[in-house]
Amino acid sequence: MKPMLPTLSEEAPLKGDWRYEVKYDGFRGILSVDENKVIHLTSRNNKSLLPQFPEIEAYVQQIVENDRLPLPMILDGEIVILRSSFSSEFFELQIRGRMKQTKNIAEFSEKRPVKFLAFDLIQSGKKQVKNKPYSERKNELRDLCSSMGIALKPDAANPSVIQMVPSYTDWAEIWSCVTEEEGEGVVAKLSDSKWEEGRRSASWLKIKNRKSCLCFITSVDTSNDYFHIGVFQGEEVKEIGLFHFGISPADKRTLKNIIKQNHSRQEGSHYYIEPAICVEILYLNWYEDQLREPHFHQFMFSSRPDECTFQQFLLDEASIPEIVDITHPDKPLWEKPMIKKLDYIRYLRKASIALLPFLRNRALTCIRYPHGMFGEPFYQKNAPDYAPDFIEKHKQSGIEYITCNNLESLMWLGNQLALEFHIPFQKVDQEDVSEIVFDLDPPSREHFHLAVKAANIMKGLFDGMHVHSFVKTSGNKGLQVYIPLPRGYGWEETGLFTEFIADYLVTNFPEDFTIERMKKNRKGRLYVDYIQHGEGKTIIAPYSLRGNEDALVATPLWWDEVNEELNPERFTMEIVLHRLTKLGDPLSQFDRMKDEQPFEEVISFLKERKK
């Protein structure tokens, strides 16, 4: 069965009865279960995809065995590795798709399972649904997913392998979410459209979330009509990709002739030209120094080649909200490693999906470094008078704190060179404690092994209590262990718990750990700072940079990484972004685990023990 396909559109249809769905960057798939309970997953070219994605087959098999599925059933959807609710990691999915060895496939499906995002229902039991209007099919799909306990919206943290793609009626709402999370785009669907097998239809329109760049043409290969493009990086020309599509046949012929007549050198069918012809290119994303899906948009006759810089390219590629101005992007913040302000801004933009959930609705304390590592930093609790109107605030104890609730606020803070984000253990709208954090602080990085030992001992304790825990580096020389909490627990209960764990470590391993606050009395032991977890105290936020000489990041880890090979000095901005792409976010399950914590039993035990 060949799927129905959308038609590419440069503009969203806003008139008429249209519904909008997020377009995820993945592999299109038709998932079906026949009357004999045989599962099929086929690509656009009718190739079986089950060998590549066994986690989908296992999940469907579980549903089938529970007799919860009307058979035969056919779903239309997308196979993805979710980055967030509105975006996915296409290049990581490509790696999965190319795997041949069963062992490797099984390993990756366990570490980072894909999701099958169902957006249409073709058949449910004896009912042929595909000839019904889209709006009715969508309602039946929602009812089917609800009856089977399938997630009704994409969620990377939800263990459900099959998840439903909902529709929206508000174009501005869905487009804002997609652009903020750097998703692929949106598909607009007419409410009364039918599902038409194998047809590319104008009743489905795809609108891609394209970026744009200003660059100049460096050469053309006349054997395939690909035009190579570049920008200036200093005085050198840096190649950023090539384009073939989007330019009219007449313009293509003219452009080729101009390059051939003015070329500076020739290598076979390849004609090179000095920077002179400026163009605007639209593209989907930039990966490994190449533009993905580049399309010619227009000639930029009013632009000069020296305006086409790599710095401007990187700034445009970051997709900073227009409401935020980035000033002095070339300002140096570190000398070794060489880090400029633009590098930091781009890090915040790329890490925002993982960072913002921990900043939202928290009274934020920042440490600002207006001159990077070349000047003195200062703490900022009060929102400055010049903060723009979109910055949200919360007054507490006579201080008007900033609450960083959106991307615009994060980018503005980044432009102010707030390098460290410190957050309390409570949200501004609740009196109870959101999480417990243990700060494991060894005397130096040479004693980091003590933090590893303490963290693993604590992990064993928490596992024995069936309590979910998470871990991150401090961004300096220690580790921090997190326990998400359900609602209803205050400082008295959490204090009982932190004191109990600290006492356990110190009593059983007195040669390694201490609760002595005076550094001179710690005698080379790791300080278990359980007092730091208290009202009015703060902790460095996950994914925040630290103002140390190595420009390290407070980095969430997977527990199996916490071993003798762990080195806190390796977690730079570049490494952390690479980890997010390759491994996902170790804290993605953090909020979901709150309601699964058996914390009442633990606190009851500790209160009884205290008597």
KOLBAVO-730555 format. One record per residue (C-alpha): residue number from 1; z, y, x. Coordinates in pm, 1 decimal, m for minus. Layout:
residues N
(NUM,(Z,Y,X))
...
***
This chain:
residues 611
(1,(0.0,0.0,0.0))
(2,(m106.7,334.9,144.4))
(3,(120.9,631.1,69.1))
(4,(33.9,951.3,m111.2))
(5,(m6.2,1239.3,134.9))
(6,(64.6,1613.8,111.6))
(7,(m184.5,1889.0,191.4))
(8,(m93.9,2135.0,465.9))
(9,(m31.8,2487.0,337.5))
(10,(51.3,2801.9,532.9))
(11,(243.5,2953.7,241.5))
(12,(494.0,2817.1,m6.8))
(13,(384.1,2797.7,m372.6))
(14,(629.7,3014.7,m563.7))
(15,(451.3,3037.2,m899.8))
(16,(447.5,2737.8,m1130.1))
(17,(680.9,2444.9,m1182.3))
(18,(734.7,2340.7,m821.0))
(19,(1024.9,2150.3,m665.3))
(20,(1101.3,2152.0,m294.8))
(21,(1216.2,1876.8,m58.3))
(22,(1305.3,1884.4,309.7))
(23,(1028.3,1739.2,524.7))
(24,(1184.8,1524.9,794.8))
(25,(1020.1,1449.6,1127.1))
(26,(992.1,1072.1,1130.8))
(27,(780.4,768.6,1042.7))
(28,(649.9,742.6,688.6))
(29,(741.7,410.0,531.7))
(30,(702.2,214.8,206.1))
(31,(1013.1,1.2,149.2))
(32,(978.8,m281.4,m102.7))
(33,(1164.3,m591.3,m219.0))
(34,(963.1,m842.9,m419.9))
(35,(1083.0,m1075.2,m695.6))
(36,(1159.4,m1343.8,m436.6))
(37,(1393.6,m1100.6,m257.4))
(38,(1158.7,m1069.8,39.9))
(39,(1191.6,m731.1,210.4))
(40,(891.3,m534.9,339.8))
(41,(875.4,m205.7,530.4))
(42,(524.1,m85.7,605.9))
(43,(377.7,216.8,784.6))
(44,(98.8,449.2,669.9))
(45,(m142.9,200.6,829.9))
(46,(17.3,m96.1,652.2))
(47,(185.6,m220.1,971.8))
(48,(521.3,m394.3,935.9))
(49,(807.0,m181.3,1068.7))
(50,(1093.8,m425.2,1007.0))
(51,(1091.0,m565.1,1364.5))
(52,(1147.0,m211.9,1499.4))
(53,(1421.7,m118.5,1253.1))
(54,(1634.1,m426.3,1176.2))
(55,(1923.6,m209.2,1051.3))
(56,(1715.8,m117.2,745.2))
(57,(1645.3,m481.8,664.3))
(58,(2012.6,m576.7,712.4))
(59,(2129.0,m297.1,482.3))
(60,(1878.9,m382.0,208.1))
(61,(1961.1,m752.2,242.5))
(62,(2326.1,m673.1,174.6))
(63,(2234.8,m488.0,m144.5))
(64,(2000.3,m765.9,m254.1))
(65,(2266.1,m1032.7,m199.0))
(66,(2503.2,m839.7,m424.3))
(67,(2239.9,m853.3,m702.1))
(68,(2258.1,m476.5,m742.1))
(69,(1886.5,m414.3,m706.1))
(70,(1628.6,m425.1,m988.4))
(71,(1339.3,m636.7,m857.3))
(72,(1066.6,m581.5,m766.2))
(73,(1149.6,m240.8,m619.1))
(74,(931.7,m1.2,m417.9))
(75,(1055.5,318.3,m248.3))
(76,(855.4,582.2,m65.3))
(77,(1036.6,755.3,218.8))
(78,(1075.1,852.7,582.0))
(79,(1238.7,662.7,867.8))
(80,(1437.1,911.2,1077.4))
(81,(1712.6,960.4,1330.3))
(82,(1911.3,1235.1,1161.3))
(83,(2027.8,1528.7,1369.5))
(84,(2172.2,1705.9,1067.0))
(85,(2127.2,1716.0,690.7))
(86,(1804.9,1916.5,729.8))
(87,(1660.7,1799.3,1063.0))
(88,(1585.2,1488.3,1265.8))
(89,(1515.4,1376.6,1623.9))
(90,(1149.1,1274.6,1632.4))
(91,(1115.6,1204.5,2004.4))
(92,(1414.4,968.3,2002.4))
(93,(1257.7,789.5,1706.0))
(94,(934.7,753.0,1902.5))
(95,(1127.5,574.1,2176.1))
(96,(1263.3,331.7,1914.5))
(97,(916.5,283.9,1773.3))
(98,(773.5,183.2,2113.2))
(99,(1041.4,m74.3,2191.9))
(100,(925.0,m434.6,2215.7))
(101,(1224.9,m634.4,2333.9))
(102,(1447.6,m760.8,2052.8))
(103,(1761.4,m715.2,2264.7))
(104,(1690.2,m345.6,2328.8))
(105,(1603.0,m283.5,1965.0))
(106,(1927.7,m447.9,1851.0))
(107,(2130.7,m245.2,2102.1))
(108,(1981.4,87.0,1994.2))
(109,(2005.0,4.1,1623.0))
(110,(2377.4,m52.8,1674.5))
(111,(2438.1,260.3,1882.0))
(112,(2231.3,505.0,1678.4))
(113,(2097.4,352.0,1356.8))
(114,(1805.7,512.2,1178.6))
(115,(1810.7,619.1,815.5))
(116,(1551.2,545.4,550.4))
(117,(1531.6,866.3,347.7))
(118,(1393.8,776.0,5.0))
(119,(1216.0,1062.9,m167.9))
(120,(1016.9,877.9,m435.3))
(121,(1043.5,574.7,m661.2))
(122,(726.1,377.2,m724.6))
(123,(860.6,68.5,m899.3))
(124,(1200.4,m35.2,m1035.9))
(125,(1220.2,m381.6,m1188.6))
(126,(941.9,m441.2,m1436.0))
(127,(888.9,m66.8,m1480.5))
(128,(589.1,91.8,m1311.2))
(129,(727.2,434.2,m1233.4))
(130,(445.8,583.7,m1024.3))
(131,(250.1,714.3,m1323.5))
(132,(546.5,910.7,m1453.9))
(133,(585.4,1281.3,m1367.2))
(134,(755.0,1356.5,m1035.4))
(135,(1059.9,1507.6,m1206.6))
(136,(1118.2,1185.0,m1405.5))
(137,(1065.7,965.9,m1099.1))
(138,(1318.5,1177.2,m911.8))
(139,(1576.9,1136.9,m1189.3))
(140,(1525.7,760.6,m1195.5))
(141,(1553.9,746.2,m815.6))
(142,(1882.9,935.0,m830.9))
(143,(2017.4,699.1,m1098.9))
(144,(1908.9,396.5,m895.9))
(145,(2069.0,525.9,m574.0))
(146,(2386.7,619.6,m758.8))
(147,(2417.4,271.8,m911.8))
(148,(2378.7,109.9,m568.5))
(149,(2623.8,341.0,m392.6))
(150,(2347.8,499.8,m184.1))
(151,(2409.5,851.8,m51.3))
(152,(2243.0,1110.7,m276.2))
(153,(2162.7,1346.0,12.0))
(154,(2090.4,1297.4,383.5))
(155,(2402.9,1292.0,596.4))
(156,(2411.6,1179.4,959.6))
(157,(2781.1,1090.2,924.4))
(158,(2734.3,869.8,618.9))
(159,(2700.4,500.9,721.0))
(160,(2457.1,437.0,434.9))
(161,(2126.7,341.8,601.8))
(162,(1930.5,429.0,288.4))
(163,(1984.0,784.5,166.6))
(164,(1811.5,992.2,m97.6))
(165,(1621.9,1315.7,m40.2))
(166,(1715.7,1559.6,m323.0))
(167,(1488.0,1829.2,m460.5))
(168,(1557.5,2203.1,m487.9))
(169,(1430.5,2468.4,m724.1))
(170,(1522.0,2763.0,m501.3))
(171,(1267.4,2802.6,m221.1))
(172,(1473.6,3059.2,m28.9))
(173,(1777.5,2828.9,m24.8))
(174,(1601.2,2525.8,117.0))
(175,(1387.2,2722.3,363.9))
(176,(1696.9,2896.9,499.6))
(177,(1867.9,2561.3,560.3))
(178,(1560.5,2411.9,728.7))
(179,(1502.7,2707.3,962.2))
(180,(1870.9,2736.3,1055.0))
(181,(1884.7,2370.3,1156.2))
(182,(1535.7,2374.5,1309.6))
(183,(1394.8,2116.6,1070.1))
(184,(1026.8,2025.3,1047.0))
(185,(951.0,2196.1,717.8))
(186,(944.0,2160.6,339.3))
(187,(725.0,1968.5,94.5))
(188,(655.8,2139.3,m238.6))
(189,(579.8,1905.6,m530.8))
(190,(457.0,1985.6,m880.6))
(191,(705.5,1863.2,m1138.7))
(192,(439.0,1686.3,m1343.9))
(193,(253.5,1528.3,m1048.5))
(194,(197.7,1151.6,m1043.8))
(195,(224.9,928.1,m738.1))
(196,(m133.7,865.8,m627.0))
(197,(m175.1,581.3,m379.3))
(198,(m361.6,668.2,m60.4))
(199,(m462.3,1016.4,m177.0))
(200,(m404.7,1347.0,m3.3))
(201,(m318.2,1568.2,m297.5))
(202,(m283.8,1941.0,m356.2))
(203,(2.0,1866.0,m596.9))
(204,(209.1,1799.1,m284.1))
(205,(203.0,2078.0,m25.0))
(206,(369.6,2067.1,316.9))
(207,(485.4,2392.8,473.5))
(208,(583.8,2351.3,837.6))
(209,(857.8,2544.2,1011.1))
(210,(643.1,2665.8,1296.9))
(211,(748.6,2875.9,1593.5))
(212,(515.3,3129.4,1755.2))
(213,(451.8,3235.3,2112.4))
(214,(252.1,3503.0,2291.3))
(215,(60.7,3363.7,2588.2))
(216,(m269.6,3386.2,2772.8))
(217,(m551.7,3139.3,2827.2))
(218,(m566.5,2986.1,3174.2))
(219,(m864.0,2748.0,3139.3))
(220,(m1086.3,2541.7,2912.6))
(221,(m1197.9,2182.4,2950.4))
(222,(m1552.1,2183.5,2811.7))
(223,(m1555.9,1803.8,2781.9))
(224,(m1304.1,1811.4,2497.2))
(225,(m1273.6,2182.2,2406.2))
(226,(m903.3,2202.5,2486.1))
(227,(m783.1,2546.9,2592.6))
(228,(m491.5,2556.8,2836.3))
(229,(m233.7,2834.8,2800.8))
(230,(40.5,2986.3,3012.5))
(231,(287.2,3269.6,3067.0))
(232,(422.0,3455.0,3368.8))
(233,(739.6,3322.8,3527.4))
(234,(803.1,3596.8,3777.8))
(235,(469.6,3640.8,3953.7))
(236,(363.7,3280.4,3903.4))
(237,(171.0,3140.2,3606.4))
(238,(362.0,2870.8,3419.0))
(239,(157.8,2633.7,3202.4))
(240,(321.3,2576.0,2862.6))
(241,(61.8,2359.1,2688.0))
(242,(m284.3,2356.5,2538.1))
(243,(m451.4,2393.5,2198.3))
(244,(m760.8,2264.3,2021.2))
(245,(m706.8,2323.8,1650.7))
(246,(m684.3,2639.0,1438.9))
(247,(m970.3,2830.1,1598.9))
(248,(m1299.6,2862.9,1411.6))
(249,(m1614.3,2700.4,1556.3))
(250,(m1772.9,3043.2,1610.6))
(251,(m1468.8,3181.6,1792.1))
(252,(m1443.1,2863.6,1995.7))
(253,(m1803.5,2896.0,2117.1))
(254,(m1757.0,3264.3,2201.0))
(255,(m1431.9,3198.3,2386.7))
(256,(m1583.0,2915.7,2589.4))
(257,(m1878.2,3132.1,2691.2))
(258,(m1650.8,3419.7,2797.7))
(259,(m1440.6,3186.3,3013.0))
(260,(m1746.6,3022.9,3171.1))
(261,(m1901.8,3362.3,3247.9))
(262,(m1578.8,3499.7,3400.4))
(263,(m1421.5,3189.3,3550.7))
(264,(m1240.8,3215.1,3884.5))
(265,(m1301.0,2853.4,3978.7))
(266,(m1440.6,2530.5,3839.2))
(267,(m1329.5,2169.4,3874.2))
(268,(m1574.2,1939.9,3698.8))
(269,(m1573.0,2032.6,3329.4))
(270,(m1263.2,2247.4,3376.7))
(271,(m1320.4,2624.7,3398.2))
(272,(m1027.9,2844.8,3509.9))
(273,(m983.4,3214.1,3433.9))
(274,(m739.5,3480.5,3553.4))
(275,(m481.0,3593.9,3292.0))
(276,(m664.8,3832.9,3057.7))
(277,(m711.0,3683.9,2709.3))
(278,(m386.7,3696.4,2509.1))
(279,(m339.9,3477.3,2201.1))
(280,(m67.2,3388.5,1953.6))
(281,(m4.0,3016.5,1915.9))
(282,(192.8,2845.9,1639.0))
(283,(369.9,2521.1,1723.5))
(284,(635.8,2286.1,1591.1))
(285,(862.2,2253.6,1893.3))
(286,(864.2,2250.6,2272.4))
(287,(952.1,1924.4,2440.8))
(288,(931.9,1832.2,2809.2))
(289,(739.3,2152.0,2888.4))
(290,(471.1,2087.5,2626.2))
(291,(406.4,2243.4,2286.6))
(292,(399.2,2000.5,1996.2))
(293,(128.3,2046.5,1734.1))
(294,(m0.8,2374.8,1878.9))
(295,(m244.5,2570.7,1658.4))
(296,(m437.9,2883.8,1745.9))
(297,(m325.9,3167.3,1518.4))
(298,(m494.9,3483.7,1641.5))
(299,(m624.7,3679.7,1938.0))
(300,(m377.9,3945.0,2055.1))
(301,(m616.2,4213.9,2178.8))
(302,(m345.2,4479.9,2181.8))
(303,(m119.9,4275.3,2413.5))
(304,(m129.5,4272.7,2792.7))
(305,(m96.5,3954.3,3000.6))
(306,(217.6,4090.1,3170.3))
(307,(385.9,4090.2,2827.0))
(308,(341.9,3712.5,2814.4))
(309,(657.8,3607.7,2998.6))
(310,(850.7,3283.7,3014.1))
(311,(1168.5,3472.0,2924.9))
(312,(1012.8,3600.1,2602.6))
(313,(873.8,3255.0,2530.8))
(314,(1222.1,3100.4,2561.9))
(315,(1375.5,3372.5,2346.0))
(316,(1114.3,3321.9,2071.6))
(317,(1145.3,2942.9,2095.8))
(318,(1519.5,2965.8,2030.7))
(319,(1452.0,3102.8,1679.5))
(320,(1737.5,3352.4,1683.0))
(321,(1802.2,3502.8,1335.2))
(322,(1613.5,3831.2,1305.9))
(323,(1931.2,4016.1,1209.0))
(324,(2072.5,3959.8,1559.5))
(325,(1943.2,4151.6,1861.4))
(326,(1975.9,3981.0,2198.4))
(327,(2028.5,4245.5,2466.6))
(328,(1984.0,4206.5,2844.7))
(329,(1877.5,3837.4,2828.7))
(330,(1818.7,3831.0,3205.1))
(331,(2178.1,3931.4,3285.9))
(332,(2328.5,3685.5,3539.7))
(333,(2650.5,3514.5,3427.8))
(334,(2694.2,3260.4,3708.6))
(335,(2551.4,3260.7,4058.5))
(336,(2596.8,2889.5,4132.0))
(337,(2477.9,2736.6,3913.5))
(338,(2232.0,3019.4,3835.4))
(339,(2286.6,3087.5,3466.4))
(340,(2159.8,3391.8,3281.7))
(341,(2259.7,3527.2,2944.7))
(342,(1946.3,3382.2,2783.1))
(343,(2045.2,3033.7,2904.3))
(344,(2380.3,3072.6,2730.7))
(345,(2227.2,3209.4,2409.4))
(346,(1981.8,2919.2,2398.7))
(347,(2266.8,2673.0,2451.4))
(348,(2461.3,2817.1,2156.7))
(349,(2150.3,2805.7,1937.3))
(350,(2071.8,2443.4,2021.6))
(351,(2436.5,2330.2,1996.1))
(352,(2509.5,2529.0,1679.1))
(353,(2469.0,2229.2,1447.0))
(354,(2758.2,2053.3,1625.2))
(355,(2965.1,2362.5,1715.5))
(356,(2970.4,2556.5,1387.5))
(357,(3155.9,2292.0,1178.6))
(358,(3461.7,2342.7,1401.1))
(359,(3445.3,2723.0,1392.4))
(360,(3395.7,2773.1,1018.6))
(361,(3694.4,2914.1,831.7))
(362,(3910.5,2932.3,1144.8))
(363,(4084.6,3244.1,1275.0))
(364,(3888.6,3275.9,1596.9))
(365,(4021.1,3384.8,1934.3))
(366,(3750.4,3453.5,2191.4))
(367,(3756.2,3506.8,2562.8))
(368,(3479.5,3748.9,2647.7))
(369,(3316.9,3781.2,2988.2))
(370,(3115.4,4106.8,2967.8))
(371,(3008.4,4067.1,3332.0))
(372,(2999.3,3688.7,3345.8))
(373,(3185.2,3543.9,3642.3))
(374,(3131.1,3872.6,3829.3))
(375,(3400.3,4064.1,3639.7))
(376,(3727.8,4032.9,3452.5))
(377,(3741.7,3855.1,3114.0))
(378,(3958.0,3958.1,2819.8))
(379,(4096.8,3796.9,2505.1))
(380,(3967.9,3918.7,2170.8))
(381,(4155.8,3841.5,1850.6))
(382,(4085.7,4149.9,1640.9))
(383,(3730.0,4197.4,1517.4))
(384,(3594.8,4512.1,1689.0))
(385,(3506.3,4817.6,1480.2))
(386,(3139.3,4783.4,1571.4))
(387,(3108.9,4428.4,1432.5))
(388,(2812.9,4416.4,1189.4))
(389,(2860.7,4367.8,816.8))
(390,(2757.1,4001.7,822.8))
(391,(3061.0,3914.1,1037.4))
(392,(3329.2,3765.3,809.2))
(393,(3694.8,3842.5,876.5))
(394,(4038.6,3709.8,787.5))
(395,(4359.8,3912.6,813.0))
(396,(4661.6,3719.4,932.5))
(397,(4987.2,3837.5,1090.7))
(398,(4849.6,4189.8,1116.8))
(399,(4537.9,4074.1,1305.2))
(400,(4188.4,4090.9,1158.5))
(401,(4032.7,3776.5,1299.5))
(402,(3663.3,3690.4,1302.0))
(403,(3568.6,3373.9,1116.3))
(404,(3244.1,3239.6,1261.0))
(405,(3095.6,3088.0,946.0))
(406,(2722.9,3102.3,1012.5))
(407,(2452.8,3103.5,1275.3))
(408,(2415.3,3482.0,1269.5))
(409,(2782.2,3527.7,1360.5))
(410,(2762.1,3272.0,1641.0))
(411,(2456.3,3438.7,1790.1))
(412,(2618.8,3781.1,1767.0))
(413,(2929.5,3652.8,1944.6))
(414,(2708.4,3497.0,2208.5))
(415,(2534.4,3829.2,2263.6))
(416,(2880.4,3984.9,2306.5))
(417,(2932.8,3726.5,2581.7))
(418,(3216.4,3549.2,2408.3))
(419,(3203.3,3241.9,2632.5))
(420,(3517.3,3063.3,2511.7))
(421,(3597.3,2989.2,2146.0))
(422,(3961.0,2899.0,2076.6))
(423,(4057.0,2780.4,1728.9))
(424,(4386.8,2706.3,1549.7))
(425,(4464.2,2369.4,1391.1))
(426,(4443.6,2510.7,1038.2))
(427,(4166.4,2661.0,831.2))
(428,(4218.0,3003.4,680.5))
(429,(4211.8,2872.2,323.2))
(430,(4477.5,2602.5,364.5))
(431,(4839.9,2582.2,470.7))
(432,(4832.1,2220.7,581.0))
(433,(4718.6,2104.5,923.6))
(434,(4354.2,2003.1,968.1))
(435,(4392.9,1784.3,1275.3))
(436,(4628.3,1676.2,1550.0))
(437,(4517.5,1738.9,1908.2))
(438,(4686.5,1604.5,2221.1))
(439,(4611.7,1805.8,2535.0))
(440,(4620.8,1577.5,2840.7))
(441,(4649.0,1808.2,3140.0))
(442,(4649.7,1651.9,3488.9))
(443,(4757.5,1865.2,3784.3))
(444,(4399.5,1881.7,3921.1))
(445,(4055.1,1729.0,3880.3))
(446,(4146.7,1484.2,4157.1))
(447,(4406.6,1346.9,3914.4))
(448,(4161.4,1318.0,3624.4))
(449,(4212.5,940.0,3623.4))
(450,(4556.6,1005.8,3472.5))
(451,(4394.3,1170.7,3171.0))
(452,(4165.2,869.4,3133.1))
(453,(4464.3,635.6,3149.1))
(454,(4665.6,835.6,2894.4))
(455,(4372.5,864.7,2654.6))
(456,(4305.5,492.2,2659.9))
(457,(4672.1,406.6,2605.9))
(458,(4676.2,642.6,2308.3))
(459,(4353.1,493.5,2174.0))
(460,(4516.1,150.4,2180.6))
(461,(4819.5,284.8,1992.5))
(462,(4606.6,456.8,1729.8))
(463,(4387.2,150.1,1680.1))
(464,(4701.8,m52.3,1620.8))
(465,(4799.3,196.3,1349.6))
(466,(4442.0,185.5,1206.3))
(467,(4424.0,559.1,1277.6))
(468,(4081.5,700.3,1372.0))
(469,(4077.5,910.2,1688.3))
(470,(3822.1,1111.3,1884.8))
(471,(3816.2,1243.5,2239.7))
(472,(3661.1,1530.1,2434.1))
(473,(3683.4,1683.9,2777.3))
(474,(3877.1,2008.5,2801.1))
(475,(3588.0,2162.9,2992.6))
(476,(3804.8,2183.6,3302.7))
(477,(4025.1,1903.3,3437.4))
(478,(4167.1,1721.1,3137.5))
(479,(4098.4,1540.2,2811.4))
(480,(4192.4,1620.3,2452.8))
(481,(4245.4,1354.5,2187.9))
(482,(4184.9,1441.7,1822.2))
(483,(4312.9,1285.6,1501.4))
(484,(4156.0,1422.9,1179.7))
(485,(4407.9,1456.3,896.9))
(486,(4385.0,1422.4,520.8))
(487,(4516.2,1713.4,315.4))
(488,(4887.5,1755.9,259.1))
(489,(5053.5,1739.7,601.4))
(490,(5237.3,2028.8,761.7))
(491,(5388.5,2107.8,1098.3))
(492,(5703.4,1903.9,1042.2))
(493,(5513.1,1579.6,985.3))
(494,(5259.3,1637.4,1262.2))
(495,(5538.9,1737.0,1500.3))
(496,(5710.2,1403.1,1439.6))
(497,(5389.0,1225.2,1530.8))
(498,(5303.8,1423.2,1845.2))
(499,(5659.2,1395.3,1977.5))
(500,(5663.1,1019.0,1915.2))
(501,(5336.3,964.2,2106.4))
(502,(5445.0,1188.5,2394.7))
(503,(5782.2,1009.5,2419.0))
(504,(5603.7,672.7,2420.9))
(505,(5384.0,773.7,2714.3))
(506,(5665.2,927.4,2917.4))
(507,(5912.3,646.3,2850.0))
(508,(5670.3,364.8,2932.5))
(509,(5482.4,533.6,3218.0))
(510,(5730.0,780.4,3373.7))
(511,(5551.9,774.1,3709.5))
(512,(5226.1,902.3,3553.9))
(513,(5315.9,1126.1,3259.8))
(514,(5562.8,1404.8,3183.4))
(515,(5651.9,1655.9,2913.8))
(516,(5798.2,1893.8,3171.3))
(517,(5660.1,2243.4,3101.0))
(518,(5740.3,2381.0,3448.6))
(519,(5449.2,2296.5,3679.8))
(520,(5670.6,2279.7,3986.7))
(521,(5874.3,2000.4,3827.4))
(522,(5579.0,1780.1,3724.0))
(523,(5547.3,1621.2,4070.7))
(524,(5181.4,1521.3,4042.8))
(525,(5216.6,1374.9,3694.5))
(526,(4996.7,1447.6,3394.0))
(527,(5146.5,1691.3,3145.3))
(528,(5132.7,1567.2,2785.0))
(529,(5124.4,1902.8,2608.2))
(530,(5233.9,1805.0,2258.3))
(531,(5403.3,2143.7,2205.5))
(532,(5061.3,2309.4,2224.0))
(533,(4995.6,2154.0,1885.8))
(534,(5187.3,2399.3,1669.9))
(535,(5161.6,2689.6,1430.2))
(536,(4987.8,2990.0,1584.2))
(537,(4862.8,2785.7,1881.9))
(538,(4494.4,2732.0,1958.5))
(539,(4273.0,2481.7,2140.5))
(540,(3928.5,2518.2,2294.6))
(541,(3666.0,2429.7,2033.1))
(542,(3439.5,2128.4,2082.4))
(543,(3112.6,2233.2,2250.0))
(544,(3255.6,2565.3,2368.0))
(545,(3170.6,2674.3,2719.5))
(546,(3455.4,2739.9,2963.1))
(547,(3482.4,3037.1,3194.7))
(548,(3522.7,2835.7,3513.5))
(549,(3308.1,2839.0,3825.9))
(550,(3112.1,2529.4,3718.3))
(551,(3018.2,2656.8,3368.2))
(552,(3146.2,2336.2,3209.2))
(553,(3153.0,2255.3,2837.5))
(554,(3438.7,2108.3,2631.9))
(555,(3238.1,1796.7,2554.6))
(556,(3300.1,1532.6,2285.0))
(557,(3273.2,1179.5,2422.1))
(558,(3222.8,830.5,2290.2))
(559,(3533.4,624.0,2355.5))
(560,(3348.8,370.5,2571.9))
(561,(3271.0,656.0,2814.0))
(562,(3640.9,711.0,2883.2))
(563,(3671.1,492.4,3191.3))
(564,(3718.3,518.6,3566.4))
(565,(3359.5,639.6,3613.3))
(566,(3406.3,944.4,3390.3))
(567,(3360.3,1270.5,3580.6))
(568,(3457.4,1593.7,3401.6))
(569,(3235.1,1801.7,3630.6))
(570,(2908.1,1660.6,3498.6))
(571,(2926.0,1816.6,3150.7))
(572,(2713.0,2126.6,3188.4))
(573,(2519.3,2301.2,2911.0))
(574,(2200.0,2117.3,3001.5))
(575,(2369.5,1777.5,3006.0))
(576,(2547.2,1840.8,2675.1))
(577,(2224.2,1934.5,2495.5))
(578,(2058.0,1626.3,2642.5))
(579,(2347.8,1413.4,2514.5))
(580,(2320.3,1558.0,2164.4))
(581,(1952.9,1465.4,2153.8))
(582,(1985.2,1122.1,2312.3))
(583,(2326.4,1003.0,2189.9))
(584,(2404.3,1216.4,1886.5))
(585,(2734.6,1390.5,1818.7))
(586,(3047.8,1177.6,1880.4))
(587,(3231.9,1401.0,1629.0))
(588,(2978.4,1359.9,1347.3))
(589,(3219.4,1131.3,1159.4))
(590,(3518.1,1364.1,1207.3))
(591,(3546.7,1511.5,856.7))
(592,(3450.3,1187.4,682.6))
(593,(3734.2,1002.1,856.1))
(594,(4002.2,1236.5,722.7))
(595,(4041.0,1061.4,390.7))
(596,(4038.3,719.5,557.1))
(597,(4345.5,785.4,769.9))
(598,(4656.1,580.8,673.1))
(599,(4870.3,873.3,778.9))
(600,(5125.1,844.6,498.4))
(601,(5233.1,502.8,626.3))
(602,(5267.1,635.3,981.5))
(603,(5473.6,938.6,876.7))
(604,(5696.3,727.4,649.2))
(605,(5768.4,496.9,943.3))
(606,(5851.7,789.7,1174.0))
(607,(6079.5,955.9,918.6))
(608,(6266.0,630.0,865.5))
(609,(6294.8,586.9,1242.6))
(610,(6436.3,939.8,1275.0))
(611,(6731.4,868.4,1043.6))
***
